[in-house]
Amino acid sequence: MSAPTRVIEFSDSGISITASTTLTINGDVKINGKLQATGTIDADGKITSKDDCISGTISGKTHTHTVPQSPSGTQESMAPTA
């Protein structure tokens, strides 16, 4: 079994951290910029946004569902509530 790989590389284009095992950060993290992930994001708590949350191409702010049998007897759309 080989030793885990741990590399911190500094270059003109940024800083790259490589770890062949889990990288753990204990404490709050603030990112002033865009965050990109190429793998699965697994959260134990809430994920919130002051703007909109997009799932695929579906907006969490404007997505609605049609209710086939509403109490008034007509079709109604149910938009999310704040």
N, C-alpha and C positions, 0 to 999 in steps of 0.2 A: 504494500500500500504506500503510495507516494504522499508526501507532505502537501497540505492544502496550498493553493496558489493565492497570494495576496499581493496586489500591485496597485500603487497609486502613481499615475502618470500625469505629469504636468506638460502641457504644450500650448502653442499659440491659439489653438482652437478650443481649449478648455481643460478640464480635469477629468480623468477617467479612473474609476475605481473598479478593480476586478477582484472578485473573491470566489473561490471554488466552493465555499461553504456559505452559510447564511451571514449576511451583513446586518447587524442589529444596531439601531440607534435608540438610546434610552433618553427620553426627553421630548419636548415639543420641537417640531421642525417647521420653519416658515420658509416658503419658497416664493421669491419675488420674480416671477416669470412663468413660462409655460412648463407643465409637467407632462411628459410622455411616458407611456409604459408599453412594452411589447409583449408582456405576459399577463397573466391573470392578476387582478387586484382583489384581495380578500380583506374585508374590513369587519372588525368585531363591533364597531359602533356605527353611528349615522354618517352618511355622506351627504353634505348639504352644499347648496350653491345660492349665491345672491342673484344669479342670472337664471339660466335655464339648464336643465339636465337633458341630454339627448341620448336616447337608446337606439342605436342604429341610425335611423333617420327620423325617429319619432320624438317630438318635443314633449317634455313633461308639463310645460306651461299651457300648450294649446291643444293637446290631444284630448279627444272626447270619445265617448261611447254612446251608441244609440240604444235607447231603452225601448224594446219592441212593444210592451204593454205597460204604458204609464197609467197612473190613476186617472188622468184626464181623458184617456182613451185615444190620445194622439201620440205620435212618436216624438220623443224629446231627446236632446243631447245632454249628457252629463259631463260637464267640464270639471277638472280637479279644483278643489277649494284650497285656499291658502291656510 
